[in-house]
Amino acid sequence: MARITIADIARRAGVSTGAVSYALNDRPGVSAQTREKILAIAAELGWQPSQAARALSGARSETIGLILARPPQTLGVESFYMQFVAGLEQVLSGRSYGLLLQVVADVDAEIAAHLRWRAARRVDGVVVVDPRRDDPRLALLDGPDALPAVVVGDPSLAGGATAVWTDDGAAVRECVRHLAALGHRRIGRVSGTASFGHTRLRDTAFDDEVAAHGGTGRTERTDFSPQEGAHATRVLLTGPQRVTAVVFDSDAMALAGLGVAHELGLRVPQDVSLVAWDDSPLCTAAYPQLTALSHDVTAYGAHVARRLFDRMDGASPGSFLDATPRLRVRGSTGPA
């Protein structure tokens, strides 16, 4: 079978070979619409970079990729990804590798970016975060031309790809048991994005554990932003059936919730107990200090990077449990 060239792609797309080169190498010079058309045709024809050309520039790009389909304003206040990227960089710098980080609007844009990277071999491997049920991105991680990848999430969400994960269900159960032991029976939860797989896993663990202790659980959905976290907290802490404890899916939302409790004239923890997720310095800087599900996120990122290098070196896919978040009890939880 004859090798597909950029000239073949150019003829099919009705553009110049220069335009094809710009699109495949993710360089400026073509419109977004033309770029997507060229990449789609390249993928359809099964185009791959010339091994000879790659040899001239080195067999590897010495770069790994990470795409975040999150609102930039949300990322700006979340400590998780700052710590996670720091962990990636610890391992990458030791191997003289770089990180190509891209923030996009949604999953469709993320898939388009993955296709560009794969077609141009911009990166040697990818880290995939926030896996979903029936995740359309997983199809990109299979097949002979797929880039080595690590999915950061539960193995049930990884579609057979290498997964590095934490047991979110066990962490939620420990948290609920702690609150139940303090006498709390009406427990609220301020959750993150509903479509994320880890949100659903936490949902199930929360509902099951609250019910096991004879309690009533209420969950309010958010987009992880402090504004949404504050609104959800206000809903849970007002009305005749207000909760006596709230578990948050992030530290930023927990801090926003702490502010709402103060505004409502509620004492923490005498009137309401609060628990944050992803323990960070923000939790100990608050007053009272926030009880939190603590996890070494920097070490988590480093673990992911090591497993990705294993995949790039030919290791078979596997599932690797990282340290499960543990509850650090501080001043924001007390008897109901």
VEXVO-297913 format. One record per residue (C-alpha): x, y, z; residue number from 1. Coordinates in steps of 0.25 Angstrom, whole numbers, plus 5000, padded with zeros to 4 digits. Example, Ala and Ser with C-alpha at 12.3 -4.5 7.8 and 13.67 -1.06 7.14 Angstrom:
// residues 2
5049,4982,5031,1
5055,4996,5029,2
END
This chain:
// residues 336
5000,5000,5000,1
5005,5014,4996,2
5009,5023,5007,3
5000,5035,5009,4
5007,5048,5007,5
5003,5062,5010,6
5001,5064,4995,7
4990,5054,4996,8
4983,5061,5007,9
4985,5074,5000,10
4978,5069,4987,11
4966,5063,4996,12
4965,5076,5004,13
4967,5086,4992,14
4978,5093,4998,15
4993,5095,4997,16
5003,5086,5003,17
5008,5098,5011,18
4994,5099,5017,19
4994,5084,5020,20
5008,5085,5027,21
5003,5097,5035,22
4991,5089,5040,23
4998,5076,5043,24
5009,5083,5051,25
4999,5092,5058,26
5005,5105,5053,27
4998,5118,5050,28
4995,5121,5035,29
4982,5114,5033,30
4968,5117,5038,31
4962,5108,5049,32
4952,5102,5040,33
4962,5099,5029,34
4971,5092,5040,35
4960,5084,5045,36
4957,5079,5031,37
4971,5076,5028,38
4973,5068,5041,39
4960,5060,5038,40
4964,5056,5024,41
4978,5052,5030,42
4972,5043,5040,43
4962,5037,5030,44
4974,5034,5020,45
4982,5028,5032,46
4994,5038,5030,47
5006,5037,5039,48
5018,5046,5040,49
5030,5041,5031,50
5039,5032,5040,51
5051,5038,5032,52
5046,5052,5035,53
5044,5049,5050,54
5058,5043,5050,55
5064,5056,5045,56
5057,5064,5057,57
5059,5052,5067,58
5050,5040,5070,59
5043,5047,5081,60
5038,5061,5084,61
5042,5060,5098,62
5028,5066,5102,63
5016,5061,5108,64
5002,5067,5107,65
4991,5071,5117,66
4978,5077,5112,67
4968,5083,5123,68
4954,5085,5118,69
4951,5094,5130,70
4947,5109,5130,71
4960,5117,5132,72
4954,5125,5144,73
4951,5112,5151,74
4965,5107,5149,75
4971,5120,5154,76
4965,5117,5168,77
4967,5102,5169,78
4979,5097,5176,79
4978,5083,5171,80
4983,5085,5157,81
4994,5094,5162,82
4999,5083,5171,83
4997,5073,5161,84
5005,5080,5150,85
5016,5082,5160,86
5017,5067,5162,87
5017,5064,5147,88
5028,5074,5145,89
5037,5068,5156,90
5038,5055,5148,91
5038,5062,5134,92
5049,5071,5138,93
5058,5059,5143,94
5056,5053,5129,95
5058,5066,5121,96
5044,5066,5117,97
5034,5078,5115,98
5019,5079,5118,99
5010,5084,5107,100
4998,5089,5114,101
4985,5094,5107,102
4972,5099,5113,103
4960,5097,5104,104
4945,5100,5106,105
4939,5086,5105,106
4941,5072,5101,107
4939,5074,5086,108
4951,5084,5086,109
4959,5074,5094,110
4957,5063,5084,111
4961,5073,5073,112
4974,5076,5080,113
4977,5062,5083,114
4975,5059,5068,115
4985,5070,5064,116
4995,5065,5074,117
4994,5051,5069,118
4995,5055,5054,119
5007,5064,5056,120
5013,5055,5067,121
5014,5068,5075,122
5015,5060,5088,123
5020,5046,5092,124
5009,5043,5102,125
4997,5049,5108,126
4991,5050,5122,127
4975,5050,5121,128
4968,5056,5133,129
4953,5056,5138,130
4949,5043,5131,131
4934,5042,5129,132
4924,5030,5127,133
4925,5026,5112,134
4936,5036,5110,135
4937,5039,5095,136
4952,5042,5097,137
4955,5028,5100,138
4954,5024,5086,139
4967,5033,5083,140
4975,5024,5093,141
4973,5011,5085,142
4979,5006,5072,143
4993,5005,5066,144
4994,5020,5064,145
4989,5024,5078,146
4999,5032,5087,147
5003,5026,5100,148
4993,5031,5111,149
4990,5030,5125,150
4976,5033,5130,151
4975,5040,5144,152
4963,5033,5149,153
4956,5020,5154,154
4959,5008,5145,155
4945,5006,5142,156
4945,5020,5134,157
4958,5017,5127,158
4954,5008,5116,159
4966,4998,5117,160
4976,5009,5117,161
4986,5011,5128,162
4979,5017,5140,163
4985,5024,5153,164
4974,5026,5163,165
4970,5029,5177,166
4959,5022,5184,167
4949,5034,5185,168
4938,5025,5190,169
4946,5020,5202,170
4949,5035,5205,171
4935,5039,5205,172
4931,5028,5214,173
4941,5031,5224,174
4936,5045,5224,175
4922,5042,5226,176
4925,5032,5237,177
4933,5043,5244,178
4921,5052,5243,179
4911,5041,5247,180
4919,5038,5260,181
4918,5053,5263,182
4902,5051,5263,183
4900,5058,5249,184
4888,5052,5242,185
4885,5063,5232,186
4897,5064,5223,187
4899,5072,5211,188
4909,5071,5199,189
4913,5082,5190,190
4918,5074,5178,191
4926,5077,5165,192
4922,5075,5151,193
4912,5064,5149,194
4917,5058,5137,195
4931,5055,5143,196
4932,5040,5146,197
4938,5043,5160,198
4926,5052,5164,199
4917,5040,5161,200
4926,5031,5169,201
4926,5040,5181,202
4910,5042,5179,203
4908,5027,5181,204
4917,5026,5193,205
4911,5038,5200,206
4897,5033,5198,207
4900,5019,5202,208
4908,5023,5215,209
4898,5034,5219,210
4886,5024,5218,211
4894,5013,5225,212
4895,5022,5237,213
4880,5025,5237,214
4882,5039,5231,215
4877,5048,5220,216
4887,5053,5210,217
4885,5065,5200,218
4894,5068,5189,219
4895,5082,5181,220
4902,5082,5168,221
4912,5092,5164,222
4923,5095,5153,223
4934,5096,5164,224
4934,5111,5164,225
4934,5118,5178,226
4922,5126,5173,227
4914,5113,5171,228
4919,5107,5184,229
4914,5119,5192,230
4900,5118,5185,231
4899,5103,5188,232
4904,5105,5202,233
4893,5115,5204,234
4882,5106,5199,235
4887,5095,5208,236
4888,5104,5221,237
4874,5111,5219,238
4860,5106,5221,239
4853,5097,5231,240
4861,5085,5227,241
4875,5091,5227,242
4886,5081,5228,243
4896,5081,5240,244
4908,5077,5232,245
4913,5080,5218,246
4924,5072,5210,247
4930,5080,5199,248
4937,5074,5186,249
4948,5085,5187,250
4955,5094,5196,251
4952,5106,5189,252
4937,5103,5190,253
4938,5100,5205,254
4945,5113,5207,255
4933,5120,5200,256
4923,5112,5209,257
4930,5116,5221,258
4928,5130,5217,259
4913,5127,5215,260
4912,5121,5229,261
4917,5133,5235,262
4908,5142,5227,263
4896,5134,5232,264
4900,5136,5246,265
4904,5121,5248,266
4915,5117,5256,267
4925,5107,5251,268
4926,5096,5256,269
4915,5099,5267,270
4904,5101,5258,271
4909,5094,5245,272
4921,5085,5242,273
4929,5087,5229,274
4938,5077,5222,275
4947,5081,5210,276
4953,5072,5199,277
4968,5073,5194,278
4974,5078,5206,279
4983,5090,5203,280
4989,5102,5211,281
4976,5109,5209,282
4970,5100,5219,283
4979,5103,5230,284
4979,5118,5227,285
4964,5118,5229,286
4957,5121,5243,287
4954,5111,5248,288
4963,5102,5241,289
4956,5093,5231,290
4955,5078,5233,291
4959,5072,5220,292
4960,5059,5212,293
4975,5061,5210,294
4983,5055,5199,295
4997,5058,5194,296
4993,5063,5180,297
5008,5067,5176,298
5012,5052,5179,299
4999,5048,5171,300
5004,5056,5159,301
5018,5050,5160,302
5012,5036,5160,303
5004,5039,5148,304
5017,5044,5140,305
5025,5031,5144,306
5014,5022,5139,307
5013,5030,5126,308
5028,5028,5124,309
5026,5013,5126,310
5015,5013,5115,311
5024,5021,5106,312
5035,5011,5108,313
5026,4999,5104,314
5020,4995,5117,315
5006,4988,5116,316
4994,4996,5121,317
4990,4994,5136,318
4983,5000,5148,319
4990,5007,5159,320
4984,5011,5172,321
4990,5024,5178,322
4989,5027,5193,323
4974,5029,5197,324
4970,5042,5203,325
4970,5042,5218,326
4962,5051,5227,327
4969,5061,5235,328
4961,5066,5246,329
4962,5081,5250,330
4953,5091,5256,331
4942,5092,5246,332
4935,5079,5250,333
4928,5076,5264,334
4916,5070,5270,335
4903,5072,5263,336
END
